[in-house]
Amino acid sequence: MAFGIYSLLEAIILCLNAVCILNEERFLSRLPGWGGSHVQGFGEEPGFKTQIFHFIRSIKTVMKYPLIPVNAFVIIFKLIFG
């Protein structure tokens, strides 16, 4: 099995799906710092953990609905071409 562009795209889609299905109440609220209680000063750079939390929230907001037709296309493609 060769590693190609399609395999890379499929892995990216699977990772985006994994991030989109994370439940805030059951999983993400248990992580320390998820609530956004840290107050930053003016000009202060956000930490790595804060940037990851913002990245997860943005993926969940932006990619939730576009992933539905992409997943349908990948499923149909896999059914046709194996």
Biopython code that builds the backbone (N, CA, C, O; Angstrom):
import numpy as np
from Bio.PDB.StructureBuilder import StructureBuilder

atoms = [
    (1, "MET", "N", (0.845, -1.172, 0.000)),
    (1, "MET", "CA", (0.000, 0.000, 0.000)),
    (1, "MET", "C", (0.891, 1.237, 0.000)),
    (1, "MET", "O", (1.701, 1.436, 0.905)),
    (2, "ALA", "N", (0.734, 2.032, -0.993)),
    (2, "ALA", "CA", (1.573, 3.216, -1.151)),
    (2, "ALA", "C", (0.979, 4.396, -0.388)),
    (2, "ALA", "O", (-0.236, 4.506, -0.224)),
    (3, "PHE", "N", (1.849, 5.257, 0.064)),
    (3, "PHE", "CA", (1.429, 6.473, 0.740)),
    (3, "PHE", "C", (1.387, 7.583, -0.291)),
    (3, "PHE", "O", (2.429, 8.007, -0.790)),
    (4, "GLY", "N", (0.204, 8.056, -0.614)),
    (4, "GLY", "CA", (0.057, 9.082, -1.629)),
    (4, "GLY", "C", (-0.731, 10.265, -1.123)),
    (4, "GLY", "O", (-0.999, 10.403, 0.070)),
    (5, "ILE", "N", (-1.092, 11.110, -2.060)),
    (5, "ILE", "CA", (-1.835, 12.324, -1.713)),
    (5, "ILE", "C", (-3.218, 11.971, -1.176)),
    (5, "ILE", "O", (-3.710, 12.608, -0.244)),
    (6, "TYR", "N", (-3.847, 10.945, -1.771)),
    (6, "TYR", "CA", (-5.176, 10.571, -1.295)),
    (6, "TYR", "C", (-5.116, 10.062, 0.139)),
    (6, "TYR", "O", (-6.000, 10.372, 0.939)),
    (7, "SER", "N", (-4.101, 9.295, 0.473)),
    (7, "SER", "CA", (-3.958, 8.802, 1.850)),
    (7, "SER", "C", (-3.752, 9.960, 2.820)),
    (7, "SER", "O", (-4.289, 9.952, 3.927)),
    (8, "LEU", "N", (-2.979, 10.945, 2.406)),
    (8, "LEU", "CA", (-2.756, 12.117, 3.248)),
    (8, "LEU", "C", (-4.051, 12.905, 3.439)),
    (8, "LEU", "O", (-4.360, 13.321, 4.556)),
    (9, "LEU", "N", (-4.810, 13.114, 2.366)),
    (9, "LEU", "CA", (-6.090, 13.820, 2.472)),
    (9, "LEU", "C", (-7.079, 13.053, 3.336)),
    (9, "LEU", "O", (-7.823, 13.650, 4.114)),
    (10, "GLU", "N", (-7.089, 11.738, 3.203)),
    (10, "GLU", "CA", (-7.986, 10.924, 4.012)),
    (10, "GLU", "C", (-7.614, 11.012, 5.497)),
    (10, "GLU", "O", (-8.500, 11.064, 6.350)),
    (11, "ALA", "N", (-6.344, 11.027, 5.807)),
    (11, "ALA", "CA", (-5.906, 11.170, 7.198)),
    (11, "ALA", "C", (-6.294, 12.538, 7.756)),
    (11, "ALA", "O", (-6.702, 12.638, 8.913)),
    (12, "ILE", "N", (-6.173, 13.586, 6.952)),
    (12, "ILE", "CA", (-6.566, 14.928, 7.390)),
    (12, "ILE", "C", (-8.072, 14.988, 7.652)),
    (12, "ILE", "O", (-8.510, 15.582, 8.637)),
    (13, "ILE", "N", (-8.859, 14.374, 6.772)),
    (13, "ILE", "CA", (-10.311, 14.353, 6.951)),
    (13, "ILE", "C", (-10.682, 13.594, 8.215)),
    (13, "ILE", "O", (-11.572, 14.018, 8.953)),
    (14, "LEU", "N", (-10.004, 12.469, 8.476)),
    (14, "LEU", "CA", (-10.284, 11.707, 9.685)),
    (14, "LEU", "C", (-9.932, 12.498, 10.944)),
    (14, "LEU", "O", (-10.657, 12.428, 11.937)),
    (15, "CYS", "N", (-8.838, 13.242, 10.915)),
    (15, "CYS", "CA", (-8.463, 14.073, 12.070)),
    (15, "CYS", "C", (-9.463, 15.207, 12.278)),
    (15, "CYS", "O", (-9.821, 15.516, 13.415)),
    (16, "LEU", "N", (-9.915, 15.829, 11.193)),
    (16, "LEU", "CA", (-10.932, 16.881, 11.319)),
    (16, "LEU", "C", (-12.235, 16.326, 11.878)),
    (16, "LEU", "O", (-12.891, 16.975, 12.691)),
    (17, "ASN", "N", (-12.610, 15.123, 11.442)),
    (17, "ASN", "CA", (-13.801, 14.477, 11.995)),
    (17, "ASN", "C", (-13.642, 14.225, 13.486)),
    (17, "ASN", "O", (-14.578, 14.432, 14.257)),
    (18, "ALA", "N", (-12.467, 13.780, 13.892)),
    (18, "ALA", "CA", (-12.224, 13.499, 15.306)),
    (18, "ALA", "C", (-12.340, 14.764, 16.146)),
    (18, "ALA", "O", (-12.884, 14.728, 17.250)),
    (19, "VAL", "N", (-11.835, 15.876, 15.636)),
    (19, "VAL", "CA", (-11.923, 17.137, 16.389)),
    (19, "VAL", "C", (-13.364, 17.632, 16.427)),
    (19, "VAL", "O", (-13.807, 18.167, 17.444)),
    (20, "CYS", "N", (-14.097, 17.460, 15.336)),
    (20, "CYS", "CA", (-15.468, 17.981, 15.278)),
    (20, "CYS", "C", (-16.429, 17.227, 16.182)),
    (20, "CYS", "O", (-17.436, 17.795, 16.603)),
    (21, "ILE", "N", (-16.154, 15.967, 16.494)),
    (21, "ILE", "CA", (-17.106, 15.225, 17.308)),
    (21, "ILE", "C", (-16.797, 15.304, 18.796)),
    (21, "ILE", "O", (-17.514, 14.709, 19.600)),
    (22, "LEU", "N", (-15.747, 16.024, 19.181)),
    (22, "LEU", "CA", (-15.458, 16.176, 20.606)),
    (22, "LEU", "C", (-16.605, 16.926, 21.276)),
    (22, "LEU", "O", (-17.039, 17.973, 20.796)),
    (23, "ASN", "N", (-17.081, 16.391, 22.366)),
    (23, "ASN", "CA", (-18.190, 16.994, 23.088)),
    (23, "ASN", "C", (-17.634, 17.902, 24.174)),
    (23, "ASN", "O", (-16.832, 17.465, 24.999)),
    (24, "GLU", "N", (-18.053, 19.158, 24.182)),
    (24, "GLU", "CA", (-17.530, 20.124, 25.156)),
    (24, "GLU", "C", (-17.936, 19.772, 26.578)),
    (24, "GLU", "O", (-17.127, 19.912, 27.495)),
    (25, "GLU", "N", (-19.164, 19.319, 26.786)),
    (25, "GLU", "CA", (-19.634, 19.032, 28.138)),
    (25, "GLU", "C", (-18.983, 17.778, 28.720)),
    (25, "GLU", "O", (-18.675, 17.734, 29.911)),
    (26, "ARG", "N", (-18.776, 16.765, 27.891)),
    (26, "ARG", "CA", (-18.299, 15.490, 28.414)),
    (26, "ARG", "C", (-16.785, 15.370, 28.430)),
    (26, "ARG", "O", (-16.228, 14.757, 29.340)),
    (27, "PHE", "N", (-16.110, 15.939, 27.449)),
    (27, "PHE", "CA", (-14.671, 15.733, 27.339)),
    (27, "PHE", "C", (-13.867, 17.010, 27.541)),
    (27, "PHE", "O", (-12.948, 17.053, 28.359)),
    (28, "LEU", "N", (-14.216, 18.033, 26.802)),
    (28, "LEU", "CA", (-13.387, 19.231, 26.787)),
    (28, "LEU", "C", (-13.488, 20.051, 28.070)),
    (28, "LEU", "O", (-12.534, 20.744, 28.427)),
    (29, "SER", "N", (-14.617, 19.989, 28.770)),
    (29, "SER", "CA", (-14.741, 20.771, 30.000)),
    (29, "SER", "C", (-13.857, 20.219, 31.114)),
    (29, "SER", "O", (-13.540, 20.939, 32.061)),
    (30, "ARG", "N", (-13.459, 18.967, 31.017)),
    (30, "ARG", "CA", (-12.578, 18.369, 32.024)),
    (30, "ARG", "C", (-11.128, 18.819, 31.875)),
    (30, "ARG", "O", (-10.344, 18.719, 32.819)),
    (31, "LEU", "N", (-10.778, 19.305, 30.710)),
    (31, "LEU", "CA", (-9.413, 19.758, 30.496)),
    (31, "LEU", "C", (-9.191, 21.090, 31.202)),
    (31, "LEU", "O", (-10.036, 21.980, 31.114)),
    (32, "PRO", "N", (-8.077, 21.239, 31.895)),
    (32, "PRO", "CA", (-7.830, 22.518, 32.577)),
    (32, "PRO", "C", (-7.570, 23.633, 31.572)),
    (32, "PRO", "O", (-6.773, 23.477, 30.647)),
    (33, "GLY", "N", (-8.242, 24.741, 31.761)),
    (33, "GLY", "CA", (-8.055, 25.888, 30.881)),
    (33, "GLY", "C", (-9.040, 25.967, 29.734)),
    (33, "GLY", "O", (-8.987, 26.919, 28.955)),
    (34, "TRP", "N", (-9.939, 25.000, 29.600)),
    (34, "TRP", "CA", (-10.873, 25.017, 28.474)),
    (34, "TRP", "C", (-11.914, 26.121, 28.630)),
    (34, "TRP", "O", (-12.395, 26.654, 27.630)),
    (35, "GLY", "N", (-12.267, 26.468, 29.845)),
    (35, "GLY", "CA", (-13.322, 27.453, 30.074)),
    (35, "GLY", "C", (-12.953, 28.861, 29.657)),
    (35, "GLY", "O", (-13.837, 29.710, 29.552)),
    (36, "GLY", "N", (-11.701, 29.138, 29.419)),
    (36, "GLY", "CA", (-11.291, 30.474, 29.015)),
    (36, "GLY", "C", (-11.254, 31.457, 30.165)),
    (36, "GLY", "O", (-11.470, 32.653, 29.971)),
    (37, "SER", "N", (-10.978, 30.955, 31.382)),
    (37, "SER", "CA", (-10.990, 31.823, 32.549)),
    (37, "SER", "C", (-9.709, 32.646, 32.683)),
    (37, "SER", "O", (-9.647, 33.562, 33.503)),
    (38, "HIS", "N", (-8.706, 32.333, 31.900)),
    (38, "HIS", "CA", (-7.435, 33.061, 31.974)),
    (38, "HIS", "C", (-7.589, 34.421, 31.310)),
    (38, "HIS", "O", (-7.992, 34.507, 30.150)),
    (39, "VAL", "N", (-7.275, 35.470, 32.034)),
    (39, "VAL", "CA", (-7.385, 36.827, 31.511)),
    (39, "VAL", "C", (-6.003, 37.275, 31.053)),
    (39, "VAL", "O", (-5.034, 37.239, 31.812)),
    (40, "GLN", "N", (-5.934, 37.697, 29.792)),
    (40, "GLN", "CA", (-4.666, 38.156, 29.237)),
    (40, "GLN", "C", (-4.574, 39.666, 29.324)),
    (40, "GLN", "O", (-5.575, 40.378, 29.247)),
    (41, "GLY", "N", (-3.354, 40.134, 29.488)),
    (41, "GLY", "CA", (-3.123, 41.564, 29.456)),
    (41, "GLY", "C", (-2.945, 42.037, 28.023)),
    (41, "GLY", "O", (-2.832, 41.228, 27.102)),
    (42, "PHE", "N", (-2.922, 43.336, 27.842)),
    (42, "PHE", "CA", (-2.766, 43.900, 26.504)),
    (42, "PHE", "C", (-1.364, 43.596, 25.986)),
    (42, "PHE", "O", (-0.374, 43.878, 26.662)),
    (43, "GLY", "N", (-1.281, 43.030, 24.804)),
    (43, "GLY", "CA", (-0.008, 42.721, 24.179)),
    (43, "GLY", "C", (0.609, 41.416, 24.651)),
    (43, "GLY", "O", (1.694, 41.048, 24.200)),
    (44, "GLU", "N", (-0.054, 40.724, 25.537)),
    (44, "GLU", "CA", (0.459, 39.454, 26.044)),
    (44, "GLU", "C", (0.104, 38.340, 25.061)),
    (44, "GLU", "O", (-1.050, 38.210, 24.650)),
    (45, "GLU", "N", (1.088, 37.550, 24.692)),
    (45, "GLU", "CA", (0.866, 36.453, 23.760)),
    (45, "GLU", "C", (0.142, 35.303, 24.463)),
    (45, "GLU", "O", (0.487, 34.957, 25.593)),
    (46, "PRO", "N", (-0.856, 34.709, 23.806)),
    (46, "PRO", "CA", (-1.526, 33.560, 24.423)),
    (46, "PRO", "C", (-0.582, 32.358, 24.463)),
    (46, "PRO", "O", (0.282, 32.203, 23.600)),
    (47, "GLY", "N", (-0.758, 31.528, 25.461)),
    (47, "GLY", "CA", (0.072, 30.345, 25.611)),
    (47, "GLY", "C", (-0.281, 29.279, 24.590)),
    (47, "GLY", "O", (-1.249, 29.405, 23.840)),
    (48, "PHE", "N", (0.523, 28.231, 24.579)),
    (48, "PHE", "CA", (0.330, 27.142, 23.622)),
    (48, "PHE", "C", (-1.002, 26.439, 23.850)),
    (48, "PHE", "O", (-1.708, 26.121, 22.893)),
    (49, "LYS", "N", (-1.350, 26.196, 25.113)),
    (49, "LYS", "CA", (-2.596, 25.509, 25.426)),
    (49, "LYS", "C", (-3.798, 26.342, 24.997)),
    (49, "LYS", "O", (-4.775, 25.799, 24.480)),
    (50, "THR", "N", (-3.737, 27.643, 25.204)),
    (50, "THR", "CA", (-4.825, 28.533, 24.786)),
    (50, "THR", "C", (-4.965, 28.550, 23.274)),
    (50, "THR", "O", (-6.080, 28.569, 22.751)),
    (51, "GLN", "N", (-3.852, 28.543, 22.574)),
    (51, "GLN", "CA", (-3.903, 28.510, 21.116)),
    (51, "GLN", "C", (-4.512, 27.209, 20.607)),
    (51, "GLN", "O", (-5.264, 27.222, 19.632)),
    (52, "ILE", "N", (-4.200, 26.087, 21.249)),
    (52, "ILE", "CA", (-4.781, 24.802, 20.857)),
    (52, "ILE", "C", (-6.286, 24.815, 21.091)),
    (52, "ILE", "O", (-7.046, 24.343, 20.245)),
    (53, "PHE", "N", (-6.732, 25.354, 22.238)),
    (53, "PHE", "CA", (-8.167, 25.420, 22.522)),
    (53, "PHE", "C", (-8.894, 26.299, 21.507)),
    (53, "PHE", "O", (-9.992, 25.957, 21.067)),
    (54, "HIS", "N", (-8.294, 27.424, 21.134)),
    (54, "HIS", "CA", (-8.906, 28.287, 20.117)),
    (54, "HIS", "C", (-8.929, 27.587, 18.759)),
    (54, "HIS", "O", (-9.884, 27.740, 17.998)),
    (55, "PHE", "N", (-7.894, 26.831, 18.458)),
    (55, "PHE", "CA", (-7.840, 26.086, 17.198)),
    (55, "PHE", "C", (-8.943, 25.024, 17.151)),
    (55, "PHE", "O", (-9.590, 24.851, 16.118)),
    (56, "ILE", "N", (-9.159, 24.314, 18.262)),
    (56, "ILE", "CA", (-10.215, 23.296, 18.309)),
    (56, "ILE", "C", (-11.581, 23.949, 18.151)),
    (56, "ILE", "O", (-12.427, 23.446, 17.412)),
    (57, "ARG", "N", (-11.803, 25.061, 18.837)),
    (57, "ARG", "CA", (-13.092, 25.766, 18.707)),
    (57, "ARG", "C", (-13.324, 26.267, 17.283)),
    (57, "ARG", "O", (-14.441, 26.184, 16.772)),
    (58, "SER", "N", (-12.284, 26.784, 16.644)),
    (58, "SER", "CA", (-12.455, 27.283, 15.279)),
    (58, "SER", "C", (-12.725, 26.147, 14.296)),
    (58, "SER", "O", (-13.519, 26.307, 13.370)),
    (59, "ILE", "N", (-12.076, 25.011, 14.487)),
    (59, "ILE", "CA", (-12.349, 23.859, 13.618)),
    (59, "ILE", "C", (-13.785, 23.401, 13.808)),
    (59, "ILE", "O", (-14.482, 23.117, 12.834)),
    (60, "LYS", "N", (-14.237, 23.325, 15.072)),
    (60, "LYS", "CA", (-15.611, 22.902, 15.325)),
    (60, "LYS", "C", (-16.625, 23.878, 14.736)),
    (60, "LYS", "O", (-17.693, 23.462, 14.289)),
    (61, "THR", "N", (-16.305, 25.158, 14.732)),
    (61, "THR", "CA", (-17.227, 26.159, 14.200)),
    (61, "THR", "C", (-17.247, 26.172, 12.680)),
    (61, "THR", "O", (-18.314, 26.180, 12.067)),
    (62, "VAL", "N", (-16.078, 26.173, 12.080)),
    (62, "VAL", "CA", (-15.979, 26.373, 10.636)),
    (62, "VAL", "C", (-16.189, 25.089, 9.844)),
    (62, "VAL", "O", (-16.810, 25.124, 8.781)),
    (63, "MET", "N", (-15.697, 23.977, 10.324)),
    (63, "MET", "CA", (-15.658, 22.762, 9.511)),
    (63, "MET", "C", (-16.790, 21.782, 9.774)),
    (63, "MET", "O", (-16.825, 20.716, 9.160)),
    (64, "LYS", "N", (-17.719, 22.111, 10.671)),
    (64, "LYS", "CA", (-18.764, 21.149, 11.009)),
    (64, "LYS", "C", (-19.635, 20.802, 9.800)),
    (64, "LYS", "O", (-19.822, 19.623, 9.501)),
    (65, "TYR", "N", (-20.158, 21.781, 9.116)),
    (65, "TYR", "CA", (-21.075, 21.514, 8.007)),
    (65, "TYR", "C", (-20.377, 21.217, 6.678)),
    (65, "TYR", "O", (-20.913, 20.417, 5.912)),
    (66, "PRO", "N", (-19.239, 21.793, 6.354)),
    (66, "PRO", "CA", (-18.563, 21.385, 5.113)),
    (66, "PRO", "C", (-18.034, 19.948, 5.146)),
    (66, "PRO", "O", (-17.815, 19.356, 4.089)),
    (67, "LEU", "N", (-17.827, 19.385, 6.318)),
    (67, "LEU", "CA", (-17.332, 18.018, 6.396)),
    (67, "LEU", "C", (-18.383, 16.990, 6.004)),
    (67, "LEU", "O", (-18.033, 15.876, 5.613)),
    (68, "ILE", "N", (-19.649, 17.334, 6.098)),
    (68, "ILE", "CA", (-20.707, 16.381, 5.753)),
    (68, "ILE", "C", (-20.636, 15.980, 4.281)),
    (68, "ILE", "O", (-20.595, 14.782, 4.000)),
    (69, "PRO", "N", (-20.619, 16.924, 3.315)),
    (69, "PRO", "CA", (-20.499, 16.485, 1.914)),
    (69, "PRO", "C", (-19.132, 15.883, 1.597)),
    (69, "PRO", "O", (-19.035, 15.006, 0.739)),
    (70, "VAL", "N", (-18.083, 16.332, 2.264)),
    (70, "VAL", "CA", (-16.755, 15.751, 2.027)),
    (70, "VAL", "C", (-16.744, 14.300, 2.469)),
    (70, "VAL", "O", (-16.206, 13.445, 1.765)),
    (71, "ASN", "N", (-17.331, 14.006, 3.625)),
    (71, "ASN", "CA", (-17.410, 12.619, 4.094)),
    (71, "ASN", "C", (-18.252, 11.768, 3.151)),
    (71, "ASN", "O", (-17.901, 10.623, 2.867)),
    (72, "ALA", "N", (-19.361, 12.321, 2.667)),
    (72, "ALA", "CA", (-20.197, 11.576, 1.723)),
    (72, "ALA", "C", (-19.423, 11.270, 0.444)),
    (72, "ALA", "O", (-19.520, 10.167, -0.094)),
    (73, "PHE", "N", (-18.656, 12.243, -0.042)),
    (73, "PHE", "CA", (-17.852, 12.015, -1.251)),
    (73, "PHE", "C", (-16.801, 10.928, -1.026)),
    (73, "PHE", "O", (-16.600, 10.067, -1.882)),
    (74, "VAL", "N", (-16.140, 10.970, 0.118)),
    (74, "VAL", "CA", (-15.109, 9.957, 0.411)),
    (74, "VAL", "C", (-15.729, 8.572, 0.527)),
    (74, "VAL", "O", (-15.148, 7.596, 0.053)),
    (75, "ILE", "N", (-16.900, 8.471, 1.151)),
    (75, "ILE", "CA", (-17.569, 7.181, 1.273)),
    (75, "ILE", "C", (-17.950, 6.626, -0.099)),
    (75, "ILE", "O", (-17.737, 5.447, -0.383)),
    (76, "ILE", "N", (-18.514, 7.484, -0.941)),
    (76, "ILE", "CA", (-18.904, 7.052, -2.292)),
    (76, "ILE", "C", (-17.667, 6.677, -3.100)),
    (76, "ILE", "O", (-17.680, 5.684, -3.828)),
    (77, "PHE", "N", (-16.613, 7.454, -2.979)),
    (77, "PHE", "CA", (-15.361, 7.162, -3.685)),
    (77, "PHE", "C", (-14.800, 5.816, -3.252)),
    (77, "PHE", "O", (-14.346, 5.036, -4.089)),
    (78, "LYS", "N", (-14.826, 5.534, -1.939)),
    (78, "LYS", "CA", (-14.333, 4.260, -1.428)),
    (78, "LYS", "C", (-15.202, 3.097, -1.893)),
    (78, "LYS", "O", (-14.689, 2.018, -2.190)),
    (79, "LEU", "N", (-16.527, 3.314, -1.960)),
    (79, "LEU", "CA", (-17.405, 2.249, -2.427)),
    (79, "LEU", "C", (-17.187, 1.907, -3.893)),
    (79, "LEU", "O", (-17.250, 0.744, -4.289)),
    (80, "ILE", "N", (-16.927, 2.943, -4.696)),
    (80, "ILE", "CA", (-16.753, 2.716, -6.133)),
    (80, "ILE", "C", (-15.375, 2.154, -6.458)),
    (80, "ILE", "O", (-15.260, 1.171, -7.190)),
    (81, "PHE", "N", (-14.331, 2.774, -5.918)),
    (81, "PHE", "CA", (-12.971, 2.415, -6.300)),
    (81, "PHE", "C", (-12.238, 1.534, -5.292)),
    (81, "PHE", "O", (-11.100, 1.132, -5.534)),
    (82, "GLY", "N", (-12.869, 1.238, -4.183)),
    (82, "GLY", "CA", (-12.272, 0.303, -3.216)),
    (82, "GLY", "C", (-11.320, 0.901, -2.339)),
    (82, "GLY", "O", (-10.753, 0.219, -1.486)),
]
sb = StructureBuilder()
sb.init_structure("model")
sb.init_model(0)
sb.init_chain("A")
sb.init_seg("    ")
for serial, (resi, resn, name, xyz) in enumerate(atoms, 1):
    if name == "N":
        sb.init_residue(resn, " ", resi, " ")
    sb.init_atom(name, np.array(xyz, "f"), 0.0, 1.0, " ", f" {name:<3s}", serial, name[0])
structure = sb.get_structure()
